[in-house]
Amino acid sequence: MTVPAPRARRRPSTLGRLLPLLLIGALLAPVGLLLASTWRQTTDDRDLAVRERLGVQYLGALGSVTDALVEAQTAAINGRPVSGEALNRAVEEAAAVDARIGVELLSQERWAGVRARLEALRGRSAADPESAYTAYSEVSDLLLALHRKVRESSGLVRDPAADSFFLQDSAGQELPEAVVAAGRLADLGTLVARRPAAEQPRGLMELTGLRVAALGPASDLVDNLRSAVDGSESTDLGANVLTPLDTYQRSVEALAAYSTPASGTGTVDPGQLSAAGLNTQRAARQLQPVILGELDALLVERIDELDRDRWVTAGAGVVAGLLLSWLAALLFAAGRRARRRAARAATQADSPDTPAAVDLWQPAAGDPHGLQPAAGDPRGLQPVGTARDPETAQWGAFDAAR
């Protein structure tokens, strides 16, 4: 019988060798893009949180300047000597903060203008309360504009979380506006009481409009803080914020009551109004660092979470890279072994010194049925038993028994 010769191995084509590598590349590309996109998004969020913390520091310094400015305005309106110590100290602290982070927050030019106006107030005479009220109001407006600039440049106005957004809006907009408006309201009540009787109606109209301007941001502040507490996952936010918030809310209610003209006389008591304004300012001074502290704590927690996310993303990228590298190494090693086997087979086929293989199972010549072994086959048929010696051939099998 004839056994067919084995088929020769067919060398893989170039496409066949490159196809596994192409599949690895096709898998690596989307995984790499996904990891790179996640890393970039996480890094952008972290950079925003770090920048927001700079804004919190700047708002804290501006809050001290705002409080000192309102106190100086009240002293100037009431004819008392203005103590510049508190204002100077607040200005120096804000200047140090601006020198450190003002370039990044794009606030140096605005701060320079505000500081120049503040220094101009030091040498101002308190002889004319009306002009002093106007001068201080102009500087206060510039200071509030600087608050808005810091919130915008630091990214606080774009904060993605609900609780931190309400906190930054309260500390960076509503509270400074409420403090400035409350100080103006109390000081305007003092000025209106000193004006001639013919100017009293106009003064009361101004007082009414300013009362609305003061109570509006104060009411928004209370709503924002309660929304921040309700929407926050932090268990410490409510306990830390609600107590000073209640104190501030009661002081605002008293300010609203004392700034309303009496039904019988149609006038306000400037002494009670000034006391209510002072209490409101003190409550705001206690509330502001609490808000900023809670906001900074939330930002620090967010930065820590984003750092963990970045480590997870980096670890996933390393693991994916190692797995794909291991798979590529396996495919590369398999390709090298296949090439070595192909090269060895080609060398044996092309060498003239290699004897041709003899098919020992082919039948011998003249024996078409393969009953006789081929010549030279050591597996030929052998006789069964032992050959008999000619000398002993005369003895039979039973001769010894005879």
C-alpha positions as CSV (number, residue, x, y, z in Angstrom):
1,M,0.0,0.0,0.0
2,T,1.1,3.5,-0.7
3,V,1.3,6.1,2.1
4,P,1.0,9.7,0.9
5,A,3.9,12.0,1.6
6,P,3.2,14.7,4.2
7,R,2.3,18.1,2.9
8,A,5.0,20.8,3.1
9,R,4.2,23.7,5.5
10,R,3.1,26.8,3.7
11,R,4.9,29.9,4.9
12,P,2.5,32.5,6.4
13,S,2.1,35.6,4.3
14,T,3.1,39.1,5.4
15,L,-0.5,39.9,6.2
16,G,-0.9,36.8,8.3
17,R,2.2,37.7,10.3
18,L,1.1,41.4,10.8
19,L,-2.6,40.6,11.5
20,P,-2.1,39.8,15.3
21,L,0.0,43.0,15.7
22,L,-2.7,45.0,13.9
23,L,-5.3,43.5,16.2
24,I,-3.3,44.5,19.2
25,G,-2.9,48.0,17.8
26,A,-6.6,48.2,17.2
27,L,-7.2,47.2,20.8
28,L,-4.6,49.5,22.2
29,A,-5.8,52.6,20.4
30,P,-9.3,53.0,21.9
31,V,-8.0,51.9,25.3
32,G,-5.2,54.5,25.2
33,L,-7.6,57.2,24.0
34,L,-10.1,56.4,26.8
35,L,-7.4,56.4,29.5
36,A,-5.8,59.6,28.1
37,S,-9.2,61.3,28.0
38,T,-10.0,60.2,31.6
39,W,-6.6,61.4,32.7
40,R,-7.0,64.8,31.0
41,Q,-10.5,65.3,32.4
42,T,-9.4,64.4,35.9
43,T,-6.4,66.7,35.7
44,D,-8.5,69.6,34.4
45,D,-11.0,69.1,37.3
46,R,-8.1,69.0,39.8
47,D,-6.5,72.1,38.4
48,L,-9.9,73.9,38.7
49,A,-10.2,72.8,42.3
50,V,-6.7,74.0,43.1
51,R,-7.4,77.3,41.4
52,E,-10.7,77.7,43.4
53,R,-8.7,77.3,46.6
54,L,-6.7,80.3,45.6
55,G,-9.9,82.2,45.1
56,V,-11.0,81.2,48.6
57,Q,-7.8,82.6,50.0
58,Y,-8.2,85.8,48.1
59,L,-11.9,86.2,49.2
60,G,-10.9,85.8,52.8
61,A,-8.4,88.6,52.5
62,L,-11.0,90.8,50.7
63,G,-13.6,90.1,53.4
64,S,-11.3,91.5,56.1
65,V,-10.8,94.7,54.0
66,T,-14.6,95.0,53.5
67,D,-15.3,94.8,57.2
68,A,-12.6,97.3,58.0
69,L,-13.9,99.7,55.3
70,V,-17.4,99.5,56.6
71,E,-16.3,100.3,60.1
72,A,-14.2,103.2,58.9
73,Q,-17.2,104.5,57.0
74,T,-19.4,104.4,60.0
75,A,-16.8,106.2,62.1
76,A,-16.5,108.9,59.5
77,I,-20.3,109.4,59.2
78,N,-20.7,109.7,62.9
79,G,-17.9,112.1,63.3
80,R,-15.6,109.8,65.2
81,P,-11.9,109.7,64.4
82,V,-11.2,106.9,61.9
83,S,-8.8,104.4,63.3
84,G,-6.7,103.3,60.4
85,E,-5.0,100.5,62.2
86,A,-7.6,97.8,61.4
87,L,-7.9,99.0,57.8
88,N,-4.2,99.2,57.3
89,R,-3.6,95.7,58.6
90,A,-6.4,94.3,56.4
91,V,-4.9,96.1,53.4
92,E,-1.4,94.8,54.0
93,E,-2.7,91.2,54.4
94,A,-4.7,91.5,51.1
95,A,-1.6,93.0,49.4
96,A,0.5,90.0,50.5
97,V,-2.1,87.6,49.1
98,D,-2.3,89.6,45.9
99,A,1.5,89.5,45.5
100,R,1.5,85.8,45.9
101,I,-1.4,84.7,43.8
102,G,-2.6,87.9,42.0
103,V,-0.8,87.1,38.8
104,E,-2.6,83.8,38.5
105,L,-6.0,85.3,39.3
106,L,-5.5,88.3,37.1
107,S,-6.4,90.6,39.9
108,Q,-3.3,92.8,40.4
109,E,-4.4,95.7,38.3
110,R,-7.8,95.9,40.0
111,W,-6.3,95.5,43.4
112,A,-3.8,98.3,42.7
113,G,-6.7,100.6,41.9
114,V,-8.6,99.7,45.0
115,R,-5.6,100.1,47.2
116,A,-4.9,103.5,45.8
117,R,-8.5,104.6,46.6
118,L,-8.2,103.1,50.1
119,E,-5.0,105.0,50.8
120,A,-6.7,108.2,49.6
121,L,-9.3,107.8,52.3
122,R,-6.7,108.0,55.1
123,G,-6.1,111.7,54.7
124,R,-9.7,112.6,54.1
125,S,-11.3,115.0,56.7
126,A,-14.4,113.9,58.5
127,A,-15.9,117.4,58.4
128,D,-18.3,116.6,55.6
129,P,-20.2,113.3,56.4
130,E,-22.2,113.5,53.1
131,S,-19.1,113.6,50.9
132,A,-17.4,110.9,53.1
133,Y,-20.4,108.7,52.6
134,T,-20.1,109.1,48.8
135,A,-16.3,108.5,48.8
136,Y,-16.6,105.4,50.9
137,S,-19.5,104.1,48.7
138,E,-17.3,104.4,45.6
139,V,-14.5,102.5,47.2
140,S,-16.9,99.8,48.3
141,D,-18.3,99.4,44.8
142,L,-14.7,98.9,43.5
143,L,-14.1,96.3,46.3
144,L,-17.3,94.4,45.3
145,A,-16.2,94.4,41.7
146,L,-12.9,92.9,42.8
147,H,-14.8,90.2,44.6
148,R,-16.6,89.3,41.3
149,K,-13.3,89.4,39.4
150,V,-11.7,86.9,41.8
151,R,-14.7,84.6,41.6
152,E,-14.6,84.6,37.8
153,S,-10.8,84.2,37.4
154,S,-10.5,81.5,40.0
155,G,-13.3,79.5,38.5
156,L,-15.5,79.6,41.6
157,V,-18.5,80.7,39.5
158,R,-18.1,77.5,37.5
159,D,-17.9,75.1,40.4
160,P,-19.6,71.8,39.4
161,A,-20.9,70.7,42.8
162,A,-24.1,72.1,44.3
163,D,-22.9,72.5,47.9
164,S,-19.6,74.2,47.0
165,F,-21.3,76.4,44.4
166,F,-23.8,77.8,46.9
167,L,-21.0,78.3,49.4
168,Q,-18.9,80.3,47.0
169,D,-21.8,82.4,45.9
170,S,-22.7,83.1,49.5
171,A,-19.1,84.0,50.6
172,G,-18.0,85.8,47.3
173,Q,-21.1,87.7,46.3
174,E,-24.1,87.7,48.7
175,L,-22.3,88.3,52.0
176,P,-20.0,91.1,50.8
177,E,-23.0,92.9,49.2
178,A,-25.1,92.4,52.3
179,V,-22.4,93.7,54.6
180,V,-21.8,96.8,52.4
181,A,-25.5,97.5,52.0
182,A,-26.2,97.0,55.7
183,G,-23.4,99.5,56.6
184,R,-24.7,102.0,54.1
185,L,-28.3,101.6,55.4
186,A,-27.2,102.3,59.0
187,D,-25.1,105.3,57.9
188,L,-27.7,106.7,55.7
189,G,-30.2,106.6,58.6
190,T,-27.8,108.7,60.6
191,L,-27.4,111.2,57.6
192,V,-31.1,111.4,57.0
193,A,-31.8,112.3,60.6
194,R,-29.4,115.2,60.3
195,R,-30.8,116.6,57.1
196,P,-33.3,119.5,57.0
197,A,-37.0,118.8,57.3
198,A,-37.5,119.6,53.7
199,E,-35.1,116.8,52.6
200,Q,-36.5,114.2,55.0
201,P,-39.1,112.7,52.5
202,R,-36.4,112.2,49.9
203,G,-34.1,110.8,52.5
204,L,-36.7,108.3,53.6
205,M,-37.2,107.2,50.0
206,E,-33.5,106.6,49.7
207,L,-33.6,104.7,52.9
208,T,-36.4,102.5,51.7
209,G,-34.6,101.7,48.4
210,L,-31.4,100.9,50.3
211,R,-33.3,98.7,52.7
212,V,-34.5,96.6,49.8
213,A,-30.9,96.5,48.4
214,A,-29.6,95.3,51.8
215,L,-32.3,92.7,52.6
216,G,-32.1,91.1,49.1
217,P,-28.6,89.7,49.2
218,A,-29.1,88.8,52.9
219,S,-32.2,86.8,52.0
220,D,-30.3,85.1,49.1
221,L,-27.4,84.3,51.5
222,V,-29.7,82.5,53.9
223,D,-31.4,80.5,51.0
224,N,-28.0,79.6,49.5
225,L,-26.6,78.3,52.7
226,R,-29.7,76.2,53.5
227,S,-29.5,74.8,50.0
228,A,-25.8,74.0,50.4
229,V,-26.6,72.2,53.7
230,D,-29.5,70.2,52.1
231,G,-27.6,69.2,49.0
232,S,-24.3,68.3,50.7
233,E,-23.1,64.9,51.7
234,S,-20.9,66.3,54.4
235,T,-22.3,65.8,57.9
236,D,-20.2,68.6,59.3
237,L,-21.5,71.4,57.0
238,G,-24.9,71.8,58.6
239,A,-23.6,71.7,62.2
240,N,-20.9,74.3,61.5
241,V,-22.9,76.7,59.3
242,L,-26.5,76.7,60.7
243,T,-25.7,78.2,64.1
244,P,-23.9,81.4,62.9
245,L,-26.4,81.5,60.1
246,D,-29.3,81.7,62.5
247,T,-27.5,84.5,64.4
248,Y,-26.9,86.4,61.2
249,Q,-30.6,85.9,60.2
250,R,-31.9,87.3,63.5
251,S,-29.6,90.4,63.1
252,V,-30.9,91.0,59.6
253,E,-34.5,90.8,60.8
254,A,-33.7,93.4,63.5
255,L,-32.0,95.6,60.9
256,A,-35.1,95.4,58.7
257,A,-37.4,96.3,61.6
258,Y,-35.3,99.3,62.7
259,S,-34.9,100.6,59.2
260,T,-38.6,100.8,58.6
261,P,-40.1,104.2,59.3
262,A,-42.5,104.3,62.3
263,S,-46.1,104.4,61.5
264,G,-46.8,107.4,63.7
265,T,-43.8,109.7,63.0
266,G,-42.7,108.4,59.6
267,T,-39.1,108.5,60.8
268,V,-36.4,105.9,61.9
269,D,-34.4,105.9,65.1
270,P,-30.8,106.4,63.9
271,G,-29.4,105.0,67.2
272,Q,-31.3,101.8,67.0
273,L,-30.6,101.5,63.3
274,S,-26.8,102.0,63.9
275,A,-26.8,99.3,66.6
276,A,-28.7,96.9,64.4
277,G,-26.2,97.5,61.6
278,L,-23.3,96.9,63.9
279,N,-24.8,93.6,65.1
280,T,-25.4,92.6,61.5
281,Q,-21.8,93.3,60.7
282,R,-20.5,91.3,63.7
283,A,-22.7,88.4,62.7
284,A,-21.4,88.5,59.2
285,R,-17.8,88.7,60.4
286,Q,-18.4,85.4,62.3
287,L,-20.2,83.8,59.4
288,Q,-17.7,84.5,56.6
289,P,-14.7,82.4,57.9
290,V,-17.1,79.5,58.6
291,I,-18.4,79.6,55.0
292,L,-14.9,79.9,53.5
293,G,-13.5,77.1,55.8
294,E,-16.3,74.7,54.8
295,L,-15.8,75.6,51.1
296,D,-12.0,75.0,51.4
297,A,-12.6,71.7,53.1
298,L,-14.9,70.5,50.3
299,L,-12.3,71.5,47.7
300,V,-9.6,69.7,49.6
301,E,-11.7,66.5,49.7
302,R,-12.5,66.9,46.0
303,I,-8.7,67.2,45.2
304,D,-8.0,64.0,47.2
305,E,-10.7,62.1,45.3
306,L,-9.4,63.4,41.9
307,D,-5.8,62.3,42.9
308,R,-7.1,58.8,43.7
309,D,-8.9,58.8,40.3
310,R,-5.7,59.7,38.6
311,W,-3.8,56.9,40.3
312,V,-6.5,54.4,39.3
313,T,-6.3,55.7,35.7
314,A,-2.6,55.4,35.7
315,G,-2.7,51.9,37.2
316,A,-5.2,50.8,34.6
317,G,-3.0,52.1,31.8
318,V,0.0,50.3,33.2
319,V,-1.9,47.0,33.5
320,A,-3.3,47.3,30.0
321,G,0.1,48.1,28.6
322,L,1.7,45.1,30.4
323,L,-1.0,42.8,29.1
324,L,-0.8,44.0,25.6
325,S,3.0,43.8,25.7
326,W,2.9,40.2,27.0
327,L,0.5,39.3,24.2
328,A,2.7,40.9,21.6
329,A,5.7,39.1,23.0
330,L,4.0,35.8,22.7
331,L,3.0,36.5,19.2
332,F,6.5,37.6,18.3
333,A,8.0,34.5,19.9
334,A,5.6,32.3,18.0
335,G,6.5,34.0,14.8
336,R,10.2,33.5,15.4
337,R,9.7,29.8,16.0
338,A,7.7,29.5,12.8
339,R,10.4,31.2,10.9
340,R,13.1,29.0,12.3
341,R,11.1,25.9,11.5
342,A,10.6,27.1,7.9
343,A,14.2,28.0,7.5
344,R,15.3,24.5,8.8
345,A,12.9,22.7,6.4
346,A,14.2,24.8,3.5
347,T,17.8,24.1,4.4
348,Q,17.2,20.3,4.5
349,A,15.3,20.4,1.2
350,D,18.0,22.3,-0.6
351,S,21.1,20.5,0.7
352,P,22.5,17.9,-1.9
353,D,24.2,15.8,0.9
354,T,21.0,14.8,2.5
355,P,20.1,11.2,1.5
356,A,16.7,10.7,0.1
357,A,14.4,9.0,2.4
358,V,13.7,5.4,1.5
359,D,10.1,4.3,1.9
360,L,10.6,1.0,3.6
361,W,6.9,0.2,3.2
362,Q,7.0,0.1,-0.6
363,P,6.7,-3.4,-2.0
364,A,9.8,-5.1,-3.6
365,A,10.1,-5.5,-7.3
366,G,8.1,-8.5,-8.6
367,D,6.0,-8.5,-5.5
368,P,3.0,-6.4,-6.3
369,H,1.1,-7.5,-3.2
370,G,3.9,-6.6,-0.8
371,L,4.2,-10.0,0.6
372,Q,8.0,-10.0,0.5
373,P,10.0,-7.4,2.3
374,A,12.0,-4.9,0.4
375,A,15.7,-5.4,0.0
376,G,17.8,-4.2,2.8
377,D,14.8,-4.1,5.2
378,P,16.0,-5.4,8.6
379,R,12.3,-6.1,9.3
380,G,12.3,-9.0,6.8
381,L,10.7,-12.4,7.8
382,Q,13.0,-14.5,10.0
383,P,12.7,-18.4,10.4
384,V,10.9,-19.6,13.5
385,G,12.9,-21.8,15.8
386,T,16.6,-22.7,15.8
387,A,18.4,-24.0,12.7
388,R,19.6,-27.7,13.0
389,D,23.3,-28.6,13.0
390,P,24.1,-30.9,10.0
391,E,26.2,-33.1,12.3
392,T,23.3,-33.8,14.6
393,A,20.7,-33.9,11.9
394,Q,20.8,-37.7,12.0
395,W,19.3,-37.7,15.4
396,G,15.6,-37.5,15.6
397,A,13.4,-36.0,18.2
398,F,12.9,-39.3,20.1
399,D,16.3,-41.0,19.5
400,A,17.5,-40.5,23.1
401,A,14.6,-42.6,24.3
402,R,15.5,-45.6,22.3
